[in-house]
Amino acid sequence: MQYLWAFLVGGAICVIGQILIDKTKLTSARILVLFVVAGVILGGIGLYPRLAEFAGAGATVPLPGFGNLLAKGVKQEIDQVGAIGILTGGLKASAAGVMAAVALSFLASLIFEPKSK
Amino acid sequence: MDISKSHYKKMVEKASPNSRLGANCAKAFVVGGLICAFGQVLNSLYMFWGANADQAGTYVAMSLIFLAVLLTGLGKYDDLATFAGAGSGVPITGFANAMAAPAIEFKKEGYIFGVGAKMFIIAGPVIVYGTLASMVVGVFYFFFGG
């Protein structure tokens, strides 16, 4: 059942993105920014964690889930170390994902050649 | 039935945007949904192997990022994106693709301004505005509680 919910919710979030691409003149970069910021805000007010509770990866794998992770990280950090957590929480929570993407992308640039057009 | 060319063109224009939107949305839904369902399968697997919920989530993200970068290097993620649109762009795999693709594409411009700079052409704004928003959330949380 959790796989079905992940499929349905994850698919639905992607459909929102597709509608934005087709119906507005927003570039995909703007949409990704919009989705992350929306995830941070929905995470901040506590709505996104509720979605993640039953949708699992359907909520955490799409980019708003990344935003939600930032919001969660900043709250946890503030609980633990106080005001300085406002500065450190977001980047700390995103560190693993960003670092993995940086390291692997760099590695890929060493190994792979661009497709000739 | 006698329909002039221009009239026919108008009819096509009237009919096609919606059906194209419908088809695009269906493809985005299926591919995006499958990527998330696959993430859920990985999540169960990692928890079965003893990870707690937070660790499993991190491992899932790492795994998907790895696969996305690999497929990008092999030129396959582009094909998927052409078919799936937002279905492959919105999941975390799309974020990884948005870093790996320009890193590979611009290596001919060198490792500083090519790979190092272009890697963040889309990821940069995402990180900048994501972390800024997290600061705003943090300020509210600090002063007004959860």
Interface residues (C-beta under 8 A of the other chain):
Chain A: Q2 Y3 L4 A6 F7 L8 V9 G10 G11 A12 I13 C14 V15 I16 G17 Q18 I19 L20 I21 D22 K23 S28 A29 I31 L32 V33 F35 V36 V37 G39 V40 I41 G43 G44 G46 G56 A57 G58 T60 V61 P62 L63 G65 F66 G67 L70 A71 G73 V74 K75 E77 I78 G82 A83 G85 I86 L87 G89 G90 L91 A93 S94 A96 G97 V98 A100 A101 V102 L104 S105 F106 L107 A108 S109 I111 F112 E113 P114 K115
Chain B: R20 L21 N24 C25 A28 F29 V30 V31 G32 G33 L34 I35 C36 A37 G39 Q40 V41 L42 N43 S44 G57 T58 V60 A61 M62 L64 I65 F66 V69 L70 T72 G73 L74 G75 D78 G85 A86 G87 G89 V90 P91 I92 T93 G94 F95 A96 A98 M99 A100 A103 I104 E105 K107 K108 Y111 V115 M119 I121 I122 A123 P125 V126 I127 Y129 G130 T131 A133 S134 M135 V136 V137 G138 V139 F140 Y141 F142 G146
